[in-house]
Amino acid sequence: MTGPLRIATRGHDELRQGLQDWLRALLPADAEPIVGPVTAPGGNGMSSDTVMFELTTAMRGARRCVARIAPQPDAVPVFPHYDLARQFQIMCLVAERSDVPVPEPLWCDTDGVAAGSPLFVMACVDGDIPPDVMPYNFGGWLAEADQADRERLQESTVAAIAGIHGIELTADDVALLDNDRDEPTPLRRHVAEQRDYYRWVARERPHPLIERGFAWLAEHWPAEEGPAVLSWGDARIGNIIYRDFLPVGVLDWEMAALGPRELDIGWLIYHHRFFEDLAAMAGLDGLPSFLRPEDVTATYHAVTGYQVRDLHFYITYAALRNAIVMARMAQRQVRLGEREQPEDPDDVLYDRSSLEALLDGTYWDAID
């Protein structure tokens, strides 16, 4: 949807040397780390940059590693803040206290010594990721898979999300996940944080449809919020590495927060619907029997015993959150000369018609 972020002032050769110098200072003297050539893989990430390299040490031999690097401010970043140390802590928490597969978190450079921007390093995990571009339901390995394999992927994905939600949180964990705001509940704090994000995006150009969406949330607020858990935040199959249609690596924890379980369930369902709507606009069949709300919630209930509530609210909220990200990505495309600025600011929202239908209450009626 847009080009990669420019993360630092250094090229790949300088980054390789920076990583090597940083690791030599960080690791024991007898480790003798050697960093191989740095490469930038193709992938789904748009918020931070990802590079891969082989690290050889005297103790472990050669191993493939991945570094996630925060963008610099002049790269027109998607989000206003990138707390990679927090992401690293959350990955460590999930790895240590659950069976949810996350890439092994290795080291974190909060000062930007190695790359000129903060980064963390994790072990590389081999497998397949459902692509965003072109979307996985347009064609490719997942679209061409047997129905039984897709169901296996769907059910194991929901089980992984349930595993995240099942992590018992300490007071320190809650302090790490929750944002420091005055709103009385985790969901209200979550929405307030999103409103602040929108205000940051709207400094350049307001979006009437997004503002209408926030008004809709206030009018349709759940009567009772579900229990607060560790919410992955970016719960979609494009952030999971699969092998044999089972998750082997859950990625991208920058949007993790404290909130109701339904935040992740709504996000998972909506992001597939987003791609289904794009497929329909392209005249393609898509995957209409995949990640259906009734199937996702039934699997989640079977795994956890928890009955998902107020799903329409959370799916609509997911669409609104996605629209804010799309608005920011459009700003970035305009700045980079990749697109023109339309007269109607809401025309940059790929899912404009879907969000409008959700707000009008007509979205699901149009789906067979």
TILOTI-211318 format. One line per 3 residues: number of its first residue (from 1); their letters; for each residue x, y, z of C-alpha. Coordinates in Angstrom, 3 decimals. Layout:
% residues N
NUM	A	X Y Z ~ ...
//
This chain:
% residues 368
1	MTG	0.000 0.000 0.000 ~ 3.001 2.235 0.434 ~ 6.766 1.988 0.361
4	PLR	9.080 0.981 3.208 ~ 9.980 3.432 5.931 ~ 13.399 5.021 5.956
7	IAT	14.520 4.006 9.402 ~ 17.946 5.482 9.832 ~ 20.664 7.480 8.209
10	RGH	22.800 4.388 7.740 ~ 22.892 2.009 4.775 ~ 22.915 -1.750 5.147
13	DEL	26.716 -1.999 5.275 ~ 26.888 0.606 8.019 ~ 23.983 -1.075 9.806
16	RQG	25.818 -4.406 9.727 ~ 28.862 -2.775 11.291 ~ 26.697 -0.945 13.824
19	LQD	25.006 -4.185 14.870 ~ 28.332 -5.958 15.173 ~ 29.909 -3.189 17.279
22	WLR	26.820 -3.045 19.537 ~ 26.701 -6.817 20.045 ~ 30.422 -6.994 20.743
25	ALL	29.940 -4.461 23.525 ~ 26.796 -6.228 24.798 ~ 27.801 -9.909 24.735
28	PAD	30.540 -11.621 26.759 ~ 34.051 -11.031 25.470 ~ 34.461 -14.652 24.374
31	AEP	31.276 -14.577 22.241 ~ 33.143 -12.989 19.319 ~ 29.949 -12.016 17.415
34	IVG	30.155 -11.677 13.656 ~ 27.207 -10.119 11.819 ~ 26.688 -11.172 8.225
37	PVT	25.171 -9.079 5.416 ~ 21.951 -7.260 6.280 ~ 18.968 -7.768 3.997
40	APG	15.487 -6.278 3.931 ~ 12.850 -8.958 3.322 ~ 9.547 -8.308 1.639
43	GNG	6.664 -8.376 4.088 ~ 3.561 -6.882 5.592 ~ 5.001 -4.353 8.016
46	MSS	4.384 -0.679 7.386 ~ 4.990 0.818 10.818 ~ 8.638 -0.099 11.412
49	DTV	11.461 -1.515 9.341 ~ 12.575 -5.124 9.435 ~ 16.006 -6.418 8.484
52	MFE	17.502 -9.894 8.601 ~ 21.072 -11.004 9.217 ~ 23.066 -14.049 10.228
55	LTT	24.817 -13.828 13.577 ~ 27.741 -16.127 14.333 ~ 29.084 -16.472 17.861
58	AMR	31.679 -18.758 19.380 ~ 29.057 -20.162 21.765 ~ 26.077 -20.711 19.460
61	GAR	27.522 -20.884 15.979 ~ 25.435 -19.330 13.186 ~ 21.810 -18.329 13.695
64	RCV	19.471 -16.174 11.639 ~ 18.142 -13.087 13.342 ~ 15.605 -10.364 12.647
67	ARI	15.829 -6.753 13.820 ~ 12.810 -4.454 14.101 ~ 13.915 -0.821 13.881
70	APQ	11.923 2.270 14.753 ~ 11.525 4.859 11.978 ~ 13.012 8.300 12.263
73	PDA	10.597 11.250 12.469 ~ 11.410 12.499 8.967 ~ 10.337 9.127 7.500
76	VPV	6.653 10.124 7.917 ~ 6.022 7.315 10.415 ~ 2.598 5.676 10.719
79	FPH	2.433 6.165 14.495 ~ 3.575 9.115 16.610 ~ 5.529 6.988 19.107
82	YDL	7.555 3.777 18.813 ~ 8.328 2.186 22.169 ~ 10.373 -0.802 21.069
85	ARQ	11.493 -1.528 24.616 ~ 7.828 -2.001 25.572 ~ 7.255 -4.308 22.584
88	FQI	10.299 -6.327 23.595 ~ 9.039 -6.618 27.183 ~ 5.626 -7.807 26.001
91	MCL	7.188 -10.427 23.729 ~ 9.269 -11.660 26.665 ~ 6.147 -11.803 28.834
94	VAE	4.238 -13.863 26.262 ~ 7.207 -16.175 25.627 ~ 7.801 -16.821 29.322
97	RSD	4.218 -17.278 30.516 ~ 2.282 -18.934 27.712 ~ 2.476 -21.534 24.994
100	VPV	1.756 -18.879 22.353 ~ 4.577 -19.125 19.795 ~ 6.554 -15.899 19.549
103	PEP	9.994 -15.520 17.999 ~ 12.614 -15.759 20.725 ~ 13.357 -12.182 21.893
106	LWC	17.119 -11.735 22.114 ~ 18.322 -8.176 22.732 ~ 16.984 -4.626 22.774
109	DTD	18.866 -1.437 21.883 ~ 16.792 1.369 23.380 ~ 19.399 4.050 22.712
112	GVA	19.724 3.590 18.955 ~ 23.415 2.721 19.188 ~ 23.408 0.146 16.397
115	AGS	21.122 1.744 13.823 ~ 20.582 5.366 14.758 ~ 17.078 4.395 15.953
118	PLF	15.940 2.039 18.726 ~ 15.673 -1.628 17.744 ~ 15.239 -5.098 19.112
121	VMA	16.555 -8.395 17.809 ~ 14.654 -11.686 17.761 ~ 15.310 -15.123 16.361
124	CVD	14.193 -15.753 12.788 ~ 11.249 -18.148 12.373 ~ 10.690 -19.932 9.073
127	GDI	7.215 -20.290 7.630 ~ 4.535 -18.602 5.560 ~ 2.746 -15.326 6.265
130	PPD	-0.576 -14.521 4.580 ~ 0.302 -11.434 2.510 ~ -1.314 -8.021 2.653
133	VMP	-0.150 -7.042 -0.845 ~ -1.725 -8.536 -2.772 ~ -4.182 -9.674 -0.110
136	YNF	-4.115 -13.374 0.719 ~ -7.735 -13.829 -0.436 ~ -6.857 -12.625 -3.955
139	GGW	-4.842 -15.806 -4.584 ~ -1.788 -17.705 -3.377 ~ -1.097 -20.470 -0.887
142	LAE	-3.926 -19.747 1.551 ~ -6.583 -19.094 -1.086 ~ -5.574 -22.262 -2.930
145	ADQ	-5.485 -24.451 0.191 ~ -8.023 -27.130 0.966 ~ -10.978 -26.050 3.061
148	ADR	-9.801 -28.351 5.869 ~ -6.396 -26.632 5.953 ~ -7.958 -23.181 6.081
151	ERL	-10.187 -24.317 8.931 ~ -7.118 -25.638 10.719 ~ -5.402 -22.286 10.314
154	QES	-8.516 -20.421 11.459 ~ -9.081 -22.532 14.555 ~ -5.427 -22.524 15.595
157	TVA	-5.296 -18.747 15.144 ~ -8.278 -18.241 17.432 ~ -6.680 -20.628 19.930
160	AIA	-3.464 -18.571 19.863 ~ -5.423 -15.381 20.561 ~ -7.199 -17.166 23.404
163	GIH	-3.780 -18.165 24.747 ~ -2.699 -14.527 24.802 ~ -5.871 -13.574 26.650
166	GIE	-5.339 -16.375 29.152 ~ -2.028 -15.016 30.467 ~ -2.339 -14.092 34.130
169	LTA	-1.204 -10.500 34.583 ~ 0.668 -9.076 37.540 ~ 0.358 -5.487 38.727
172	DDV	3.582 -4.703 36.857 ~ 2.144 -6.220 33.680 ~ -0.978 -4.082 33.967
175	ALL	1.176 -0.986 34.438 ~ 3.146 -1.929 31.307 ~ 0.019 -2.486 29.188
178	DND	-2.381 0.174 30.407 ~ -2.014 3.794 29.389 ~ -1.823 6.539 31.973
181	RDE	-5.151 8.263 31.461 ~ -8.045 9.429 33.623 ~ -10.803 7.463 31.857
184	PTP	-12.400 4.954 34.256 ~ -12.140 1.663 32.276 ~ -9.577 -0.006 29.993
187	LRR	-11.926 0.229 26.985 ~ -12.560 3.936 27.535 ~ -8.828 4.521 27.890
190	HVA	-8.234 2.514 24.717 ~ -10.729 4.588 22.727 ~ -9.363 7.828 24.168
193	EQR	-5.889 6.789 23.044 ~ -7.228 6.154 19.546 ~ -8.902 9.554 19.537
196	DYY	-5.564 11.155 20.383 ~ -3.971 9.199 17.550 ~ -6.658 10.479 15.190
199	RWV	-6.086 14.071 16.346 ~ -2.393 13.630 15.558 ~ -3.282 12.348 12.056
202	ARE	-5.937 15.037 11.544 ~ -3.499 17.884 12.112 ~ -2.918 17.801 8.375
205	RPH	-6.498 17.132 7.309 ~ -9.626 16.140 9.295 ~ -11.750 13.193 8.189
208	PLI	-15.500 13.683 8.760 ~ -16.245 9.954 8.501 ~ -13.775 9.101 11.249
211	ERG	-15.224 11.796 13.489 ~ -18.679 10.380 12.801 ~ -17.317 6.998 13.857
214	FAW	-16.225 8.283 17.261 ~ -19.691 9.782 17.774 ~ -21.195 6.382 16.888
217	LAE	-19.046 4.670 19.516 ~ -20.295 7.030 22.200 ~ -23.915 6.317 21.228
220	HWP	-23.490 2.510 21.110 ~ -21.218 1.904 24.079 ~ -21.513 -1.615 25.557
223	AEE	-23.703 -1.790 28.648 ~ -21.057 -3.947 30.312 ~ -17.406 -4.210 29.368
226	GPA	-15.808 -7.636 29.442 ~ -12.843 -8.449 31.688 ~ -9.566 -6.768 30.786
229	VLS	-6.811 -9.009 29.406 ~ -3.583 -8.689 27.475 ~ -4.894 -7.573 24.088
232	WGD	-2.475 -8.347 21.263 ~ -3.734 -5.252 19.469 ~ -2.871 -6.189 15.874
235	ARI	-4.605 -9.583 15.915 ~ -4.723 -10.641 12.291 ~ -3.387 -13.534 10.290
238	GNI	-1.001 -11.253 8.383 ~ 0.960 -10.938 11.631 ~ 1.425 -14.674 12.117
241	IYR	4.009 -17.035 10.650 ~ 2.429 -20.396 9.830 ~ 3.896 -23.802 9.179
244	DFL	1.580 -26.584 8.042 ~ -1.285 -24.122 8.656 ~ -0.408 -23.776 12.360
247	PVG	1.044 -20.664 14.047 ~ 4.767 -20.826 14.733 ~ 5.410 -17.099 15.264
250	VLD	3.088 -14.351 16.472 ~ 4.450 -10.938 15.446 ~ 3.921 -7.192 15.877
253	WEM	3.170 -6.237 19.476 ~ 3.321 -2.453 19.133 ~ -0.462 -2.065 19.556
256	AAL	-0.687 -4.377 22.596 ~ -2.766 -2.970 25.426 ~ -4.995 -3.784 28.354
259	GPR	-8.570 -4.239 27.176 ~ -11.557 -6.527 26.637 ~ -11.085 -9.773 24.735
262	ELD	-13.427 -8.475 22.049 ~ -10.835 -5.931 20.872 ~ -8.786 -8.727 19.301
265	IGW	-11.792 -10.755 18.136 ~ -13.299 -7.735 16.380 ~ -9.929 -6.814 14.820
268	LIY	-9.370 -10.349 13.524 ~ -12.815 -10.525 11.918 ~ -12.785 -7.012 10.498
271	HHR	-9.398 -7.300 8.840 ~ -10.563 -10.314 6.911 ~ -13.769 -8.483 5.996
274	FFE	-11.636 -5.543 4.841 ~ -9.828 -7.800 2.385 ~ -13.098 -9.469 1.364
277	DLA	-14.552 -6.069 0.485 ~ -11.450 -5.252 -1.563 ~ -11.799 -8.592 -3.361
280	AMA	-15.429 -7.831 -4.166 ~ -14.434 -4.444 -5.610 ~ -11.851 -6.244 -7.770
283	GLD	-14.470 -8.714 -8.998 ~ -12.874 -11.659 -7.193 ~ -14.540 -14.412 -5.208
286	GLP	-12.387 -13.985 -2.106 ~ -12.771 -16.346 0.844 ~ -16.328 -15.751 2.101
289	SFL	-16.427 -18.867 4.305 ~ -13.206 -17.934 6.127 ~ -13.086 -16.145 9.514
292	RPE	-16.851 -15.667 9.650 ~ -17.984 -13.985 12.895 ~ -20.121 -16.923 13.991
295	DVT	-17.292 -19.403 13.436 ~ -14.658 -17.291 15.172 ~ -16.806 -16.650 18.226
298	ATY	-17.900 -20.304 18.432 ~ -14.267 -21.474 18.381 ~ -13.277 -18.874 20.946
301	HAV	-16.116 -20.006 23.227 ~ -15.135 -23.661 22.796 ~ -11.526 -22.892 23.746
304	TGY	-12.145 -20.458 26.606 ~ -15.750 -20.870 27.782 ~ -16.144 -17.118 27.297
307	QVR	-19.102 -15.780 25.322 ~ -18.093 -12.885 23.082 ~ -20.371 -9.861 23.567
310	DLH	-21.242 -6.687 21.658 ~ -19.410 -7.910 18.562 ~ -20.953 -5.301 16.247
313	FYI	-19.507 -2.550 18.441 ~ -16.022 -4.067 18.399 ~ -16.013 -4.798 14.671
316	TYA	-17.106 -1.221 13.997 ~ -14.416 0.043 16.345 ~ -11.888 -2.079 14.448
319	ALR	-13.031 -0.504 11.176 ~ -12.638 2.942 12.700 ~ -9.147 2.170 13.978
322	NAI	-8.204 0.795 10.563 ~ -9.526 3.949 8.890 ~ -7.228 6.099 11.028
325	VMA	-4.232 4.013 9.981 ~ -5.336 4.234 6.327 ~ -5.635 8.012 6.640
328	RMA	-2.082 8.254 7.959 ~ -0.735 5.933 5.292 ~ -2.421 8.103 2.654
331	QRQ	-0.686 11.161 4.097 ~ 2.580 9.328 3.772 ~ 1.852 8.396 0.160
334	VRL	1.065 12.028 -0.685 ~ 4.293 13.191 0.965 ~ 6.296 10.615 -0.997
337	GER	4.622 11.558 -4.261 ~ 2.914 8.171 -4.632 ~ -0.611 9.561 -4.900
340	EQP	-2.533 12.813 -5.322 ~ -4.520 14.430 -2.551 ~ -8.254 13.939 -3.324
343	EDP	-10.735 16.750 -2.855 ~ -12.806 14.699 -0.415 ~ -10.532 13.694 2.487
346	DDV	-12.520 10.498 3.139 ~ -11.753 9.219 -0.365 ~ -8.326 8.056 0.868
349	LYD	-10.020 5.451 3.077 ~ -9.972 2.138 1.210 ~ -12.773 0.853 3.408
352	RSS	-14.887 4.002 3.322 ~ -18.031 2.245 2.099 ~ -17.638 -0.537 4.668
355	LEA	-17.264 1.886 7.559 ~ -20.226 3.910 6.327 ~ -22.367 0.757 6.140
358	LLD	-21.287 -0.360 9.607 ~ -22.230 3.022 11.031 ~ -25.559 2.917 9.178
361	GTY	-26.283 -0.623 10.371 ~ -26.567 -1.998 6.821 ~ -23.193 -3.730 6.402
364	WDA	-24.123 -7.286 7.344 ~ -27.432 -7.189 5.472 ~ -25.514 -6.862 2.203
367	ID	-23.390 -9.973 2.876 ~ -24.741 -13.369 1.906
//
